[in-house]
């Protein structure tokens, strides 16, 4: 179990293993889950934060029966890209998960971070465009932010896979091109 970059995380997932996105707020933890094919993020719910042990026990309940093999944790970096107190808190949460695997039943899924700058405000703008009431927005913003974070990570993974497939296709195309010009005979033996 380790904190990895997203490409490494995907390589360590078992077939059909899902990812859970976490938006770690000061009062709540928003949760979202991917489909087994790692293409779509869906909001799951929120946990009201109390203390770390209780929060993780609540998280463990949400994991049951969902085949979650990894976490994508939103990393709230400063606009200049540096880590502030909120990002340090997210890193500490992840490190505590690693150090206390018994809280999640003994096996802690793999972890990766995803830069979540402005995710909550982007989700809030979308919900305003959808004419959601302020009360309804307050109820769902954290889980929607978790889905936004996770979807960003899933889209990145899909783009990486597409680039790798294109590169492999180009490489295969180059070898077929060479085969087309290799007739298998030595042109120095031509009859003139």
N, C-alpha and C positions, 0 to 999 in steps of 0.2 A: 504494500500500500504506500502510495507516495503522491506528492503533488506534482503533476506533470503538465506539459503543454498539451493543447487539444489533440494534436496529431498523435502524440504518445499515448494519450488517454484512450483514443479510439482503438489503437493497436492492442491495448490491454483489456478491452471489453470482450466478454464471451459472446458467441453468436446469440442474437436476440436480446442481449443485455440492454437495458434502457438507461437513459441519463435523467437525472433529476436536477432541475435548475433551482437555485436558492437565491432569493433577494433578501439579504440580511439587513433589516432595518433596526433601529434602536428599540422599537416597540413590538414589531412583528417580524416573522420570517415568512416571506411569500414563497410558495412552492409551485413548480410546474414539472411535468413529466413528458418525456419523448415517447414516440411510438417505437416498437422494436426495430424498425428500419432506420431510425435516427433521422427522420425527415420533418416531423411536425411536433411542435411543443404545445401542450395543452395545460392551462392553469389547473391546479389541484386544490389549493386552499392556503390558509395561513395558520401560523402558530403564534399565539401571544407569548412574547418573550418574558421569562421570569429569571431563571438562572440557567447556566449552561447545561447542567446535568438534566434538569427538567425539560429544557428545550430539545435536547437530543433524544430523550425518551419519547417525547411527543413526535419527533421526526421519525424515530424507529417504528412507531405505530403506522405512520403514513407509508413506510417502505414495504410493509408486509404484503406479500402476494403480488408485488408489482415488478419483480425481477429487475430492480434498480442495481446497476453495476458500477455507476459512477455519478459524481456530483459535478455540476458546473456552477461555481459560486461567483456571483456578481462581485466584481472588484471596483468599488467606487473611488476611482482615482481623481485627483485634482485636474482641472482643465489643462494645466501645463504638463500633465503626465506623471507627476510625482505622487507618492503615496502620502495621504494625510491620515488623521486619526481613524476615519471610517474604513479606509483600506487596510490599515494596520489591524483593526478589529476583525475584519474579514479573514485576514491571514492567520490571526490568532485562533479564530473559530476553527479553521481548517486544521491547523496544527494540533489543537486540542482533540479533534476527531481522530487524528492519527495516533495520538498518544493514549487515547482511552477507547480502544475498539470494543471493549465490553459493553459500552453504552448503546451500541447499535447491534448487539447480539453476537459480538466476537469477530465479525468480518466487516471491515470498513471498506466501502467501495473506493475506487480511484477518484482523485479530485483534480480538477483544473479550474483556473480562474478565467473569467471573461470580463473585459473592460465594460463597465456598465454606466459610464458617464452619460448623464441626461436620460437614462432609460425611464425613470418615473415620470419626468416631465413629458417625454414623448408619448408614453401610455396615457397620461392625463389629457394631452391634446387630442389623442384619438377618441377617448371616451367623451370628451366635450363635443367633438364632431358627430358622435353617435347620439347626441342629445341625452346622455345619461344624467340623471339628477346628481347633485353633489353628494347626497347620502349614499347612493348606489356606487358612485366612484370611490368614495372612502371605503366602502365594503370590499371592493374587488381590486383596488389599485396595486396592492402588494403582490397578489398572485398573478395579475396581468403583467406586472414588471418582471416577475420571475419567468413567465412565458416569453416575454420579449427578450430577456437575456439569453435564455436557452435557445430560442429560435435563431438569434444571431450566431450563436456557437454552432448550431446544426447547419445553418446556411454556409458558414465558413468551412465546415468539414465537407459539405457537398461540393463546394467550389474547389477545395483541395483535391478531392477524388476525381472531379472532372478534369482538372489540370493534369493529374497523373495519368488518367486514361488517354488524354490527347497526346501527352508525351510518349506514352507507350505505343500509341497508334502511329505517331510520326516515326518512331524508331523502327517499328515493324514495316512501315511504308518504305523507309530508306533501304531496308534489307531486301524487300521485294523489288525495288528499283534496281539494285545491284544484280539480283538474280536475272532480271529481264535482259541485261546486257551481257551476262556471262553465258555464252553459248556452249561452253564446255570443250571447245576446240581451240587449238593454238593457231592463231591467224598467221603465223610465220610459215605454216605448211600449206598455204593456199596455192592452188594450181592457177597459173596465170594464162 
